[in-house]
Amino acid sequence: MSSQRALRRLQDRLAGAMQAASLAELSASIVHEVNQPLAAIVANAGGEPTGRGQAGHEAEGEQYP
């Protein structure tokens, strides 16, 4: 009887791990699908995203004191 309970516990753990793996795969797929159009927009806008701040201005030739 004990080995059957242990088997059931292991099967439950395996099912949980498979569910977590499926969720991770789905999340990665969604991130990829969202990132692709954003990367195309940035590329068509003329460059890499630099954010706003000193680095963005230095790339344009402006300098801060």
PDB file of N, CA, C and O in Angstrom:
ATOM      1  N   MET A   1       0.817  -1.185   0.000  1.00  0.00           N
ATOM      2  CA  MET A   1       0.000   0.000   0.000  1.00  0.00           C
ATOM      3  C   MET A   1       0.865   1.255   0.000  1.00  0.00           C
ATOM      4  O   MET A   1       0.539   2.234  -0.672  1.00  0.00           O
ATOM      5  N   SER A   2       1.939   1.231   0.733  1.00  0.00           N
ATOM      6  CA  SER A   2       2.822   2.390   0.827  1.00  0.00           C
ATOM      7  C   SER A   2       3.461   2.719  -0.514  1.00  0.00           C
ATOM      8  O   SER A   2       3.608   3.892  -0.859  1.00  0.00           O
ATOM      9  N   SER A   3       3.841   1.704  -1.267  1.00  0.00           N
ATOM     10  CA  SER A   3       4.460   1.949  -2.568  1.00  0.00           C
ATOM     11  C   SER A   3       3.453   2.557  -3.546  1.00  0.00           C
ATOM     12  O   SER A   3       3.834   3.338  -4.418  1.00  0.00           O
ATOM     13  N   GLN A   4       2.182   2.208  -3.410  1.00  0.00           N
ATOM     14  CA  GLN A   4       1.157   2.803  -4.274  1.00  0.00           C
ATOM     15  C   GLN A   4       0.971   4.287  -3.957  1.00  0.00           C
ATOM     16  O   GLN A   4       0.794   5.105  -4.860  1.00  0.00           O
ATOM     17  N   ARG A   5       1.013   4.625  -2.678  1.00  0.00           N
ATOM     18  CA  ARG A   5       0.906   6.041  -2.290  1.00  0.00           C
ATOM     19  C   ARG A   5       2.112   6.828  -2.767  1.00  0.00           C
ATOM     20  O   ARG A   5       1.983   7.961  -3.231  1.00  0.00           O
ATOM     21  N   ALA A   6       3.280   6.225  -2.651  1.00  0.00           N
ATOM     22  CA  ALA A   6       4.496   6.890  -3.116  1.00  0.00           C
ATOM     23  C   ALA A   6       4.442   7.103  -4.625  1.00  0.00           C
ATOM     24  O   ALA A   6       4.826   8.159  -5.127  1.00  0.00           O
ATOM     25  N   LEU A   7       3.961   6.090  -5.340  1.00  0.00           N
ATOM     26  CA  LEU A   7       3.818   6.217  -6.790  1.00  0.00           C
ATOM     27  C   LEU A   7       2.847   7.338  -7.134  1.00  0.00           C
ATOM     28  O   LEU A   7       3.117   8.134  -8.033  1.00  0.00           O
ATOM     29  N   ARG A   8       1.738   7.411  -6.441  1.00  0.00           N
ATOM     30  CA  ARG A   8       0.737   8.459  -6.694  1.00  0.00           C
ATOM     31  C   ARG A   8       1.325   9.841  -6.417  1.00  0.00           C
ATOM     32  O   ARG A   8       1.086  10.780  -7.176  1.00  0.00           O
ATOM     33  N   ARG A   9       2.089   9.968  -5.337  1.00  0.00           N
ATOM     34  CA  ARG A   9       2.728  11.257  -5.025  1.00  0.00           C
ATOM     35  C   ARG A   9       3.700  11.659  -6.127  1.00  0.00           C
ATOM     36  O   ARG A   9       3.733  12.819  -6.538  1.00  0.00           O
ATOM     37  N   LEU A  10       4.491  10.702  -6.605  1.00  0.00           N
ATOM     38  CA  LEU A  10       5.435  10.991  -7.682  1.00  0.00           C
ATOM     39  C   LEU A  10       4.712  11.369  -8.969  1.00  0.00           C
ATOM     40  O   LEU A  10       5.154  12.257  -9.698  1.00  0.00           O
ATOM     41  N   GLN A  11       3.603  10.695  -9.246  1.00  0.00           N
ATOM     42  CA  GLN A  11       2.824  11.034 -10.435  1.00  0.00           C
ATOM     43  C   GLN A  11       2.247  12.448 -10.321  1.00  0.00           C
ATOM     44  O   GLN A  11       2.220  13.192 -11.301  1.00  0.00           O
ATOM     45  N   ASP A  12       1.792  12.810  -9.134  1.00  0.00           N
ATOM     46  CA  ASP A  12       1.272  14.164  -8.915  1.00  0.00           C
ATOM     47  C   ASP A  12       2.369  15.207  -9.092  1.00  0.00           C
ATOM     48  O   ASP A  12       2.147  16.260  -9.689  1.00  0.00           O
ATOM     49  N   ARG A  13       3.554  14.904  -8.568  1.00  0.00           N
ATOM     50  CA  ARG A  13       4.680  15.837  -8.729  1.00  0.00           C
ATOM     51  C   ARG A  13       5.069  15.977 -10.193  1.00  0.00           C
ATOM     52  O   ARG A  13       5.361  17.077 -10.661  1.00  0.00           O
ATOM     53  N   LEU A  14       5.072  14.867 -10.909  1.00  0.00           N
ATOM     54  CA  LEU A  14       5.395  14.895 -12.335  1.00  0.00           C
ATOM     55  C   LEU A  14       4.362  15.717 -13.099  1.00  0.00           C
ATOM     56  O   LEU A  14       4.719  16.508 -13.973  1.00  0.00           O
ATOM     57  N   ALA A  15       3.094  15.536 -12.777  1.00  0.00           N
ATOM     58  CA  ALA A  15       2.042  16.303 -13.444  1.00  0.00           C
ATOM     59  C   ALA A  15       2.220  17.793 -13.171  1.00  0.00           C
ATOM     60  O   ALA A  15       2.039  18.612 -14.072  1.00  0.00           O
ATOM     61  N   GLY A  16       2.570  18.148 -11.949  1.00  0.00           N
ATOM     62  CA  GLY A  16       2.816  19.552 -11.612  1.00  0.00           C
ATOM     63  C   GLY A  16       4.012  20.121 -12.355  1.00  0.00           C
ATOM     64  O   GLY A  16       3.978  21.258 -12.824  1.00  0.00           O
ATOM     65  N   ALA A  17       5.067  19.326 -12.460  1.00  0.00           N
ATOM     66  CA  ALA A  17       6.261  19.778 -13.181  1.00  0.00           C
ATOM     67  C   ALA A  17       5.966  19.956 -14.662  1.00  0.00           C
ATOM     68  O   ALA A  17       6.451  20.903 -15.282  1.00  0.00           O
ATOM     69  N   MET A  18       5.180  19.061 -15.229  1.00  0.00           N
ATOM     70  CA  MET A  18       4.818  19.181 -16.643  1.00  0.00           C
ATOM     71  C   MET A  18       3.940  20.412 -16.873  1.00  0.00           C
ATOM     72  O   MET A  18       4.066  21.091 -17.892  1.00  0.00           O
ATOM     73  N   GLN A  19       3.063  20.690 -15.932  1.00  0.00           N
ATOM     74  CA  GLN A  19       2.211  21.875 -16.037  1.00  0.00           C
ATOM     75  C   GLN A  19       3.057  23.143 -15.963  1.00  0.00           C
ATOM     76  O   GLN A  19       2.824  24.085 -16.720  1.00  0.00           O
ATOM     77  N   ALA A  20       4.027  23.175 -15.067  1.00  0.00           N
ATOM     78  CA  ALA A  20       4.916  24.333 -14.949  1.00  0.00           C
ATOM     79  C   ALA A  20       5.749  24.509 -16.215  1.00  0.00           C
ATOM     80  O   ALA A  20       5.956  25.634 -16.669  1.00  0.00           O
ATOM     81  N   ALA A  21       6.222  23.416 -16.781  1.00  0.00           N
ATOM     82  CA  ALA A  21       7.002  23.489 -18.016  1.00  0.00           C
ATOM     83  C   ALA A  21       6.151  24.012 -19.167  1.00  0.00           C
ATOM     84  O   ALA A  21       6.625  24.803 -19.983  1.00  0.00           O
ATOM     85  N   SER A  22       4.910  23.579 -19.236  1.00  0.00           N
ATOM     86  CA  SER A  22       4.007  24.063 -20.282  1.00  0.00           C
ATOM     87  C   SER A  22       3.746  25.551 -20.127  1.00  0.00           C
ATOM     88  O   SER A  22       3.710  26.282 -21.116  1.00  0.00           O
ATOM     89  N   LEU A  23       3.564  26.000 -18.902  1.00  0.00           N
ATOM     90  CA  LEU A  23       3.338  27.418 -18.646  1.00  0.00           C
ATOM     91  C   LEU A  23       4.564  28.243 -19.017  1.00  0.00           C
ATOM     92  O   LEU A  23       4.433  29.330 -19.580  1.00  0.00           O
ATOM     93  N   ALA A  24       5.741  27.740 -18.708  1.00  0.00           N
ATOM     94  CA  ALA A  24       6.976  28.446 -19.062  1.00  0.00           C
ATOM     95  C   ALA A  24       7.127  28.539 -20.575  1.00  0.00           C
ATOM     96  O   ALA A  24       7.527  29.579 -21.097  1.00  0.00           O
ATOM     97  N   GLU A  25       6.812  27.467 -21.274  1.00  0.00           N
ATOM     98  CA  GLU A  25       6.904  27.466 -22.739  1.00  0.00           C
ATOM     99  C   GLU A  25       5.902  28.449 -23.343  1.00  0.00           C
ATOM    100  O   GLU A  25       6.231  29.178 -24.279  1.00  0.00           O
ATOM    101  N   LEU A  26       4.697  28.467 -22.813  1.00  0.00           N
ATOM    102  CA  LEU A  26       3.678  29.399 -23.289  1.00  0.00           C
ATOM    103  C   LEU A  26       4.099  30.836 -23.035  1.00  0.00           C
ATOM    104  O   LEU A  26       3.923  31.695 -23.899  1.00  0.00           O
ATOM    105  N   SER A  27       4.651  31.105 -21.863  1.00  0.00           N
ATOM    106  CA  SER A  27       5.113  32.455 -21.528  1.00  0.00           C
ATOM    107  C   SER A  27       6.226  32.905 -22.468  1.00  0.00           C
ATOM    108  O   SER A  27       6.222  34.044 -22.936  1.00  0.00           O
ATOM    109  N   ALA A  28       7.163  32.032 -22.742  1.00  0.00           N
ATOM    110  CA  ALA A  28       8.260  32.369 -23.651  1.00  0.00           C
ATOM    111  C   ALA A  28       7.734  32.658 -25.049  1.00  0.00           C
ATOM    112  O   ALA A  28       8.224  33.563 -25.725  1.00  0.00           O
ATOM    113  N   SER A  29       6.751  31.902 -25.480  1.00  0.00           N
ATOM    114  CA  SER A  29       6.159  32.115 -26.798  1.00  0.00           C
ATOM    115  C   SER A  29       5.459  33.467 -26.870  1.00  0.00           C
ATOM    116  O   SER A  29       5.579  34.174 -27.870  1.00  0.00           O
ATOM    117  N   ILE A  30       4.736  33.829 -25.826  1.00  0.00           N
ATOM    118  CA  ILE A  30       4.043  35.121 -25.795  1.00  0.00           C
ATOM    119  C   ILE A  30       5.048  36.259 -25.805  1.00  0.00           C
ATOM    120  O   ILE A  30       4.869  37.237 -26.532  1.00  0.00           O
ATOM    121  N   VAL A  31       6.098  36.145 -25.010  1.00  0.00           N
ATOM    122  CA  VAL A  31       7.135  37.185 -24.981  1.00  0.00           C
ATOM    123  C   VAL A  31       7.754  37.345 -26.364  1.00  0.00           C
ATOM    124  O   VAL A  31       7.972  38.467 -26.819  1.00  0.00           O
ATOM    125  N   HIS A  32       8.033  36.246 -27.026  1.00  0.00           N
ATOM    126  CA  HIS A  32       8.614  36.304 -28.369  1.00  0.00           C
ATOM    127  C   HIS A  32       7.656  36.998 -29.340  1.00  0.00           C
ATOM    128  O   HIS A  32       8.079  37.847 -30.124  1.00  0.00           O
ATOM    129  N   GLU A  33       6.384  36.646 -29.293  1.00  0.00           N
ATOM    130  CA  GLU A  33       5.399  37.224 -30.208  1.00  0.00           C
ATOM    131  C   GLU A  33       5.206  38.717 -29.967  1.00  0.00           C
ATOM    132  O   GLU A  33       4.934  39.458 -30.911  1.00  0.00           O
ATOM    133  N   VAL A  34       5.339  39.168 -28.739  1.00  0.00           N
ATOM    134  CA  VAL A  34       5.227  40.600 -28.441  1.00  0.00           C
ATOM    135  C   VAL A  34       6.510  41.323 -28.828  1.00  0.00           C
ATOM    136  O   VAL A  34       6.458  42.447 -29.326  1.00  0.00           O
ATOM    137  N   ASN A  35       7.653  40.697 -28.607  1.00  0.00           N
ATOM    138  CA  ASN A  35       8.940  41.333 -28.862  1.00  0.00           C
ATOM    139  C   ASN A  35       9.213  41.526 -30.349  1.00  0.00           C
ATOM    140  O   ASN A  35       9.817  42.526 -30.734  1.00  0.00           O
ATOM    141  N   GLN A  36       8.785  40.601 -31.183  1.00  0.00           N
ATOM    142  CA  GLN A  36       9.070  40.690 -32.615  1.00  0.00           C
ATOM    143  C   GLN A  36       8.551  41.982 -33.240  1.00  0.00           C
ATOM    144  O   GLN A  36       9.332  42.675 -33.893  1.00  0.00           O
ATOM    145  N   PRO A  37       7.273  42.349 -33.078  1.00  0.00           N
ATOM    146  CA  PRO A  37       6.810  43.610 -33.669  1.00  0.00           C
ATOM    147  C   PRO A  37       7.495  44.824 -33.052  1.00  0.00           C
ATOM    148  O   PRO A  37       7.749  45.808 -33.746  1.00  0.00           O
ATOM    149  N   LEU A  38       7.793  44.765 -31.766  1.00  0.00           N
ATOM    150  CA  LEU A  38       8.477  45.893 -31.129  1.00  0.00           C
ATOM    151  C   LEU A  38       9.875  46.067 -31.704  1.00  0.00           C
ATOM    152  O   LEU A  38      10.315  47.195 -31.927  1.00  0.00           O
ATOM    153  N   ALA A  39      10.570  44.976 -31.943  1.00  0.00           N
ATOM    154  CA  ALA A  39      11.906  45.052 -32.539  1.00  0.00           C
ATOM    155  C   ALA A  39      11.826  45.619 -33.952  1.00  0.00           C
ATOM    156  O   ALA A  39      12.695  46.391 -34.358  1.00  0.00           O
ATOM    157  N   ALA A  40      10.798  45.245 -34.701  1.00  0.00           N
ATOM    158  CA  ALA A  40      10.629  45.777 -36.054  1.00  0.00           C
ATOM    159  C   ALA A  40      10.345  47.274 -36.015  1.00  0.00           C
ATOM    160  O   ALA A  40      10.852  48.023 -36.850  1.00  0.00           O
ATOM    161  N   ILE A  41       9.547  47.712 -35.062  1.00  0.00           N
ATOM    162  CA  ILE A  41       9.249  49.140 -34.926  1.00  0.00           C
ATOM    163  C   ILE A  41      10.523  49.911 -34.619  1.00  0.00           C
ATOM    164  O   ILE A  41      10.779  50.951 -35.227  1.00  0.00           O
ATOM    165  N   VAL A  42      11.317  49.417 -33.690  1.00  0.00           N
ATOM    166  CA  VAL A  42      12.572  50.082 -33.330  1.00  0.00           C
ATOM    167  C   VAL A  42      13.513  50.114 -34.530  1.00  0.00           C
ATOM    168  O   VAL A  42      14.147  51.135 -34.792  1.00  0.00           O
ATOM    169  N   ALA A  43      13.607  49.009 -35.255  1.00  0.00           N
ATOM    170  CA  ALA A  43      14.497  48.953 -36.416  1.00  0.00           C
ATOM    171  C   ALA A  43      14.048  49.934 -37.493  1.00  0.00           C
ATOM    172  O   ALA A  43      14.882  50.594 -38.114  1.00  0.00           O
ATOM    173  N   ASN A  44      12.762  50.035 -37.717  1.00  0.00           N
ATOM    174  CA  ASN A  44      12.247  50.947 -38.734  1.00  0.00           C
ATOM    175  C   ASN A  44      12.285  52.399 -38.280  1.00  0.00           C
ATOM    176  O   ASN A  44      12.228  53.309 -39.108  1.00  0.00           O
ATOM    177  N   ALA A  45      12.381  52.622 -36.982  1.00  0.00           N
ATOM    178  CA  ALA A  45      12.466  53.985 -36.465  1.00  0.00           C
ATOM    179  C   ALA A  45      13.880  54.528 -36.606  1.00  0.00           C
ATOM    180  O   ALA A  45      14.098  55.727 -36.431  1.00  0.00           O
ATOM    181  N   GLY A  46      14.825  53.687 -36.912  1.00  0.00           N
ATOM    182  CA  GLY A  46      16.163  54.157 -37.212  1.00  0.00           C
ATOM    183  C   GLY A  46      17.216  53.870 -36.178  1.00  0.00           C
ATOM    184  O   GLY A  46      18.228  54.570 -36.155  1.00  0.00           O
ATOM    185  N   GLY A  47      17.048  52.906 -35.336  1.00  0.00           N
ATOM    186  CA  GLY A  47      18.147  52.605 -34.440  1.00  0.00           C
ATOM    187  C   GLY A  47      17.767  51.755 -33.266  1.00  0.00           C
ATOM    188  O   GLY A  47      16.654  51.243 -33.147  1.00  0.00           O
ATOM    189  N   GLU A  48      18.740  51.631 -32.410  1.00  0.00           N
ATOM    190  CA  GLU A  48      18.589  50.853 -31.195  1.00  0.00           C
ATOM    191  C   GLU A  48      17.902  51.708 -30.140  1.00  0.00           C
ATOM    192  O   GLU A  48      18.075  52.926 -30.115  1.00  0.00           O
ATOM    193  N   PRO A  49      17.130  51.079 -29.275  1.00  0.00           N
ATOM    194  CA  PRO A  49      16.536  51.850 -28.185  1.00  0.00           C
ATOM    195  C   PRO A  49      17.618  52.277 -27.196  1.00  0.00           C
ATOM    196  O   PRO A  49      18.381  51.441 -26.712  1.00  0.00           O
ATOM    197  N   THR A  50      17.686  53.560 -26.897  1.00  0.00           N
ATOM    198  CA  THR A  50      18.697  54.055 -25.964  1.00  0.00           C
ATOM    199  C   THR A  50      18.060  54.584 -24.693  1.00  0.00           C
ATOM    200  O   THR A  50      18.761  54.838 -23.714  1.00  0.00           O
ATOM    201  N   GLY A  51      16.771  54.753 -24.688  1.00  0.00           N
ATOM    202  CA  GLY A  51      16.114  55.328 -23.531  1.00  0.00           C
ATOM    203  C   GLY A  51      16.294  56.824 -23.533  1.00  0.00           C
ATOM    204  O   GLY A  51      16.853  57.388 -24.474  1.00  0.00           O
ATOM    205  N   ARG A  52      15.836  57.457 -22.509  1.00  0.00           N
ATOM    206  CA  ARG A  52      15.988  58.904 -22.405  1.00  0.00           C
ATOM    207  C   ARG A  52      17.003  59.187 -21.319  1.00  0.00           C
ATOM    208  O   ARG A  52      16.906  58.671 -20.206  1.00  0.00           O
ATOM    209  N   GLY A  53      17.943  59.986 -21.645  1.00  0.00           N
ATOM    210  CA  GLY A  53      18.967  60.306 -20.664  1.00  0.00           C
ATOM    211  C   GLY A  53      20.264  60.641 -21.348  1.00  0.00           C
ATOM    212  O   GLY A  53      20.311  60.878 -22.555  1.00  0.00           O
ATOM    213  N   GLN A  54      21.296  60.658 -20.576  1.00  0.00           N
ATOM    214  CA  GLN A  54      22.606  61.082 -21.058  1.00  0.00           C
ATOM    215  C   GLN A  54      23.086  60.217 -22.225  1.00  0.00           C
ATOM    216  O   GLN A  54      23.633  60.752 -23.189  1.00  0.00           O
ATOM    217  N   ALA A  55      22.903  58.932 -22.165  1.00  0.00           N
ATOM    218  CA  ALA A  55      23.389  58.053 -23.231  1.00  0.00           C
ATOM    219  C   ALA A  55      22.714  58.376 -24.559  1.00  0.00           C
ATOM    220  O   ALA A  55      23.365  58.345 -25.603  1.00  0.00           O
ATOM    221  N   GLY A  56      21.436  58.681 -24.535  1.00  0.00           N
ATOM    222  CA  GLY A  56      20.725  59.020 -25.758  1.00  0.00           C
ATOM    223  C   GLY A  56      21.218  60.310 -26.365  1.00  0.00           C
ATOM    224  O   GLY A  56      21.296  60.425 -27.588  1.00  0.00           O
ATOM    225  N   HIS A  57      21.555  61.285 -25.541  1.00  0.00           N
ATOM    226  CA  HIS A  57      22.048  62.559 -26.050  1.00  0.00           C
ATOM    227  C   HIS A  57      23.479  62.439 -26.553  1.00  0.00           C
ATOM    228  O   HIS A  57      23.839  63.071 -27.546  1.00  0.00           O
ATOM    229  N   GLU A  58      24.285  61.650 -25.892  1.00  0.00           N
ATOM    230  CA  GLU A  58      25.664  61.476 -26.350  1.00  0.00           C
ATOM    231  C   GLU A  58      25.699  60.806 -27.715  1.00  0.00           C
ATOM    232  O   GLU A  58      26.565  61.103 -28.539  1.00  0.00           O
ATOM    233  N   ALA A  59      24.757  59.905 -27.951  1.00  0.00           N
ATOM    234  CA  ALA A  59      24.718  59.233 -29.243  1.00  0.00           C
ATOM    235  C   ALA A  59      24.405  60.227 -30.357  1.00  0.00           C
ATOM    236  O   ALA A  59      24.782  60.001 -31.507  1.00  0.00           O
ATOM    237  N   GLU A  60      23.718  61.330 -30.030  1.00  0.00           N
ATOM    238  CA  GLU A  60      23.377  62.343 -31.018  1.00  0.00           C
ATOM    239  C   GLU A  60      24.429  63.441 -31.084  1.00  0.00           C
ATOM    240  O   GLU A  60      24.276  64.395 -31.847  1.00  0.00           O
ATOM    241  N   GLY A  61      25.483  63.325 -30.305  1.00  0.00           N
ATOM    242  CA  GLY A  61      26.550  64.314 -30.338  1.00  0.00           C
ATOM    243  C   GLY A  61      26.419  65.400 -29.287  1.00  0.00           C
ATOM    244  O   GLY A  61      27.282  66.274 -29.208  1.00  0.00           O
ATOM    245  N   GLU A  62      25.379  65.376 -28.486  1.00  0.00           N
ATOM    246  CA  GLU A  62      25.224  66.369 -27.428  1.00  0.00           C
ATOM    247  C   GLU A  62      25.938  65.871 -26.178  1.00  0.00           C
ATOM    248  O   GLU A  62      26.063  64.669 -25.947  1.00  0.00           O
ATOM    249  N   GLN A  63      26.399  66.820 -25.386  1.00  0.00           N
ATOM    250  CA  GLN A  63      27.076  66.437 -24.154  1.00  0.00           C
ATOM    251  C   GLN A  63      26.487  67.209 -22.990  1.00  0.00           C
ATOM    252  O   GLN A  63      25.999  68.329 -23.141  1.00  0.00           O
ATOM    253  N   TYR A  64      26.544  66.588 -21.837  1.00  0.00           N
ATOM    254  CA  TYR A  64      26.121  67.231 -20.605  1.00  0.00           C
ATOM    255  C   TYR A  64      27.344  67.783 -19.898  1.00  0.00           C
ATOM    256  O   TYR A  64      28.444  67.248 -20.041  1.00  0.00           O
ATOM    257  N   PRO A  65      27.157  68.851 -19.136  1.00  0.00           N
ATOM    258  CA  PRO A  65      28.309  69.395 -18.382  1.00  0.00           C
ATOM    259  C   PRO A  65      28.809  68.438 -17.334  1.00  0.00           C
ATOM    260  O   PRO A  65      29.765  68.746 -16.622  1.00  0.00           O
TER     261      PRO A  65
END
